[in-house]
Amino acid sequence: MKILVIGGGGREHALVWKLRQNTAAEKLWCAPGNGGIAAGAECAAVEAGDVAGLVALAGKIAPDLTVVGPELPLVNGLVDAFVERKWAVVGPDKKAAQLEGSKIFAKEFLQRHNIPTAEMYGAHDSAGAAYGALCAVDWPVVIKADGLCAGKGVFVAPNPDAATDFIERVMEKNELGDGGKRVMLEEALEGEELSFILLTDGERYAALAPTRDHKRVFDNSEGPNTGGMGAYSSDDLLPAQLRRTIKTTIVEPTMKGLAADGIRYQGFLYIGLMLTKEGPKVLEFNCRLGDPETQAILARLEFPLAAVLADVAAGRLQPDKLKWKAGASACVVLASGGYPGKFEVGKVIYGLTEAEKIADVKVLHAGTKRLGDNLVTSGGRVLGVTATGNTLGAALQRAYEGVGKIRFEGMHYRKDIGKLQQSSAAGN
Ligand code: AMP
């Protein structure tokens, strides 16, 4: 099987790493890929959001299967273009990807199908209306830009001044672009977060190993939000009773709701949950795998990924084929100095070979590129040091041992990945 992976971050490196371990995968491409992916796949210089460019690339190389990593090509209709040409692809079409592409669409879907979620106070398409609505909400209030905003579109506002400032930046100064043309105000939930990801062919589904990520830049979940500073996976995250509750109150109504609305959702569906005192509630849907959750999840993979993804594309997923290594895994993200604010790139990275000599450690690249004989930084999140172990403690110990071998100027990372984080709204 010849496979094209779309994207160029740690998630796509994890996909390429596991697809390569599959004997069915004879040739891999990645567009655009990165410095680490280049060791496992042929990288093509086409950006992930460039639907026309990706269609042209696939037309030329004729892959047997395409796997889409990031949300942008999905929301832009890449899958529709592939399906029209009868090319096998894993990912939802444009309509289904609205579950991530529009927070208001997702909220209305959740309400229509009685799926537990935060109460929506209102949706507004002018700053004036949004300011006006602030007098009738409870504090803190959650403000969400409707469209894609690269992880910057959600703000838990502690008071009216902070809320007004965010609305002004998003709706009047257009700091988040078109994604901020409409906003939604909703109730702030308290509890621990859990990422629950499904793989579905539109009818059947299988749950991936449960994960939790760490969004804040500093230890103890302090500082600004990032794309994710680390993640871990352990079956302890999901006791049997909680798994049953999520299945009956969230997953099944979601699958039925999609069918009732005439949406055939195929691919990965990421359900971000808040485990509240009243039970799990949906915070968000993503129409793809999470990053860095994927790195932790795929580290525990014990099934032929290429074959299962080909089944999904063909509409014949066999859920019991998905098997997970017992124990746990962890991924610690190494970031550039200054990230998630301004950062410099082009710093030489040292110690990768030594880190990968440690048993059960894999270094997945997010923002790296080759420059002559060197590997240098090229993004905010640079590497994800990923490890497995019989217990979460063992996985973390290996991952941090790997981290200890690596250095580049300005490198920073969290030292508390895998520790329980209370993600209370007040803390946000
Ligand atoms: P989202 O992109 O909707 O998942 O939001 C990003 C992050 O904002 C989540 O992972 C939560 O930490 C936080 N968040 C989103 N919605 C809420 C909510 N209703 N209550 C509390 N925190 C939230």
Residues whose N, C-alpha, C, O or C-beta is under 5 A from the ligand:
A	BS01	AMP	A118 V142 V154 E187 A188 L189 G272 L283 E284 A425
